[in-house]
């Protein structure tokens, strides 16, 4: 078979002040056709899975561009047009193909397009016709739309949050796509809308049990795949709601019935799908009372993985005011401060202005006396099977607090974020990570306790405080359950 694989994506926070341009993609992840390394990146599992099947079974694989940007504000119209046309041109040159495999996110919004993935899938379908299998892997923090469902044969979402199963789901997607192309299966997809804005932490109950149930349903009674789309509540579009997606073999009624049944279960979990979230003062007070160490604190409102600047100073300012020691924090995005530290050199002591540069959600810049304790160029950190770029980094000590500064905006994934640059973590009283949930797999094994803090920032978890303009109402928790769930669950 002839397989075409390509990918475009980002996660758009409609409330983020950071624009997403073409250089945002080039900086974060950009692989020209045939240049992707053997190791899967976080967003490029379908390509790597397709390579393995092509090598094993003799399929012809045509590789297209893979370009992803770090989460931020809407993608510029010019960047979206360039990326969209580039992928479609590469696809046209590859035709005819039996399978199109796309690595997407599912929550990409451009200045002139509220549903980038749906628009792209429709354009792909128009070019390849009805017989070619069009399949895509999506992040669960996606906005599942009818345009996406109608123009794809297969949509498979990661099941875990943290997203530790991206490559596993990619192999499933490729397997289903090849089976569909050979005629062994006839996939049909059905969606059910939960009418909820929520986050779903999969390591905890009841979400853990729900994910395990989804897995157990697959491969039985004609059910090929089951996914929970968490939605991305900071994407101000009509469809940023949680939905259940079911793929069945030839039986649309079976798929719809199961999707509706599972969506009812999701509704019943409302209010109990995440760990408790504390305010900044409450979180620090609880951590400082504990005799154990280290306590890991997630500064969730400044999570770059959701489009926040990652240069917020609210947490650091408060810890400095309290005179805390044996504390580390990172990553704090500040390319200017990183450059100054590199100019000063390892061991230097300098007056430095850190953080607070993007906007009001970043807090005030802090003027500090800093000691440079670590420097590196082109640093990376590991997440799952792949690596993400930190850019140039500088580790600094401000009194009793050690801070990891970075030049490419990203969230905390792994303790090596600190330890690779001279900051120990196991002996700290507090380890503060700018992340919402993806830190958990890496930091949970070393933590005496993990606390989630929703301080000031661009990723406020109180959705009632967000100024939505396009979200379709009613929806929980903006509306009471009896209103939000008044209508029967449908697609």
C-alpha positions, -999 to +999 in steps of 0.1 A: +000+000+000+010+036-005+008+057+027+012+094+031+021+107+066+023+144+077+014+166+106+005+201+117-005+212+151-006+234+181-029+238+211-045+273+210-053+292+242-077+320+231-069+340+262-031+339+257-013+371+247+014+352+228+009+351+190+017+319+171+035+326+138+054+304+114+086+308+134+068+294+164+066+261+145+101+263+132+114+268+167+094+241+184+092+211+160+099+212+123+109+182+103+111+184+065+101+152+046+125+123+053+144+142+081+125+129+112+147+109+135+140+073+143+128+082+178+092+094+180+086+129+192+056+137+214+034+146+183+048+124+156+039+089+166+020+080+135+050+086+112+073+064+134+046+037+136+041+038+099+078+034+092+078+003+113+049-013+094+063-002+060+097-018+068+081-050+081+054-054+054+068-036+024+044-007+022+055+025+004+056+054+028+057+090+015+067+114+043+055+150+044+062+179+066+057+176+104+054+210+121+042+218+156+042+250+177+042+253+215+008+262+229+000+299+227-025+323+213-042+319+179-021+310+148-017+339+124-037+337+092-005+338+071+011+309+090-020+288+088-023+293+051+013+285+045+012+253+066-021+241+052-011+247+015+023+231+021+007+198+034-019+197+007+007+203-020+028+174-007-002+152-006-011+161-042+024+152-053+021+118-035-012+107-051-026+082-055-024+068-019-043+042+000-039+058+034-034+093+047-020+094+083-020+128+100-005+139+133-027+166+146-036+182+179-073+189+176-074+223+194-057+245+168-073+279+161-062+304+136-071+340+132-094+332+103-103+295+112-119+283+144-115+246+134-082+241+117-082+203+119-117+201+105-108+224+077-076+205+069-094+171+070-121+184+047-094+197+022-076+163+024-108+144+018-116+166-012-082+157-027-081+120-021-118+111-026-140+088-007-120+055-010-087+066+005-085+060+043-080+092+062-068+087+097-055+111+124-041+109+159-053+136+183-045+149+217-074+144+241-074+181+248-090+186+214-123+201+201-140+172+184-162+187+156-186+172+132-164+185+104-136+164+117-157+133+122-173+136+087-141+139+068-120+112+086-124+075+086-104+071+119-097+094+148-077+080+177-069+100+208-043+095+235-060+080+265-036+091+293-031+125+309-001+128+314+001+118+277+024+088+282+007+066+255+012+087+223+032+061+205+010+032+216-021+050+203-002+057+170+005+020+165-032+014+170-041+041+145-018+027+118-031-009+124-067+002+121-059+023+090-042-006+072-070-030+081-095-005+068-076+000+036-074-037+030-112-041+035-108-062+067-129-036+086-154-008+078-150+018+105-178+041+114-175+069+140-200+083+165-197+111+190-216+120+221-214+155+237-210+155+275-217+193+277-190+198+302-159+219+307-135+198+328-100+184+332-095+147+336-064+134+355-062+098+344-040+084+373-068+091+398-102+075+403-128+077+390-111+086+357-086+058+360-114+032+360-131+049+331-100+048+310-095+011+318-131+005+308-125+022+275-096-001+268-115-032+278-143-024+254-120-023+224-117-054+203-150-068+215-185-069+200-174-049+169-159-020+188-126-009+173-117+022+194-130+043+222-117+077+231-125+105+256-120+140+242-113+161+273-117+193+253-095+223+259-114+248+280-091+277+272-100+274+235-129+298+230-148+279+202-183+263+201-170+228+206-145+230+234-166+205+254-158+170+266-170+143+241-169+106+238-158+091+204-165+055+195-154+036+163-173+005+154-169-020+126-197-013+101-223-007+129-232+030+134-260+022+158-237+002+181-211+030+180-237+057+189-253+037+217-220+031+234-209+067+229-241+079+246-238+054+274-202+064+282-210+101+280-236+096+307-208+081+328-186+111+322-213+134+333-217+115+365-180+121+373-183+159+371-165+177+399-144+147+407-120+143+378-089+161+391-068+163+422-079+191+446-066+225+435-054+249+461-049+287+461-013+300+461-012+309+498-031+278+508-008+256+488+024+271+502+011+269+537+002+233+534+036+224+519+055+242+545+037+225+574+047+190+561+077+174+578+084+154+546+104+164+516+104+171+487+069+185+483+062+190+446+040+220+438+025+224+403+021+261+394-008+252+371-019+287+360+015+293+344+017+261+324+033+267+290+017+234+278-016+253+279-005+285+263+006+304+294+038+325+292+057+305+318+073+337+330+049+344+359+065+357+391+036+354+416+049+321+431+086+332+431+078+366+446+058+351+474+085+325+483+112+352+483+091+373+506+088+344+530+126+339+529+122+302+519+153+280+515+159+246+500+135+254+471+138+251+433+114+264+406+113+260+369+112+264+340+109+301+340+109+315+305+132+345+302+155+346+271+169+380+281+179+369+316+194+336+301+215+357+277+228+379+305+237+349+326+257+334+297+274+367+292+283+369+329+295+332+330+294+303+354+299+314+390+291+350+384+270+371+407+249+398+390+219+420+394+192+404+372+156+412+363+136+380+359+102+371+346+071+392+344+076+402+307+046+391+287+016+408+303-005+412+334-009+374+338+029+372+342+030+394+374+057+420+379+094+415+369+116+408+398+149+425+404+172+401+422+208+394+432+216+361+414+244+336+413+249+316+381+252+280+391+246+263+357+247+271+320+239+251+289+233+256+252+206+237+233+192+219+263+164+193+261+143+174+285+127+140+280+089+132+280+078+097+272+096+084+242+106+118+229+125+150+238+115+186+240+137+216+236+145+240+264+168+261+244+197+278+262+193+276+299+207+292+331+204+279+366+206+307+392+204+309+429+185+337+446+190+335+483+177+300+492+158+295+460+173+279+428+156+288+395+159+272+361+156+299+334+151+288+297+149+305+263+124+282+245+090+282+262+079+248+275+066+232+306+083+209+332+083+172+323+111+154+340+134+160+371+164+162+347+150+197+339+168+206+371+194+180+378+210+183+344+219+218+352+233+216+388+200+218+407+193+189+430+157+179+437+157+150+462+169+171+491+147+201+485+119+211+508+098+224+478+101+216+441+079+241+421+071+231+385+054+252+359+031+225+346-005+213+351-003+175+348+025+164+324+051+167+352+033+140+372+049+109+356+084+122+361+081+138+395+056+116+413+082+089+421+104+113+440+077+134+457+067+130+493+035+148+483+022+165+451+001+197+454-017+214+425-019+252+429-041+276+409-026+309+415-029+340+393-020+334+357-031+328+321-045+293+327-072+300+354-090+267+362-121+286+374-138+286+340-165+309+353-140+337+353-131+333+316-146+357+291-160+333+265-175+348+234-180+317+211-187+288+235-220+271+229-242+273+259-256+258+281-227+239+295-215+228+330-201+244+352-211+277+336-247+266+338-263+243+365-265+206+357-302+206+353-298+232+325-266+220+309-278+184+308-314+191+299-312+178+264-306+142+255-270+134+248-263+134+211-235+139+186 
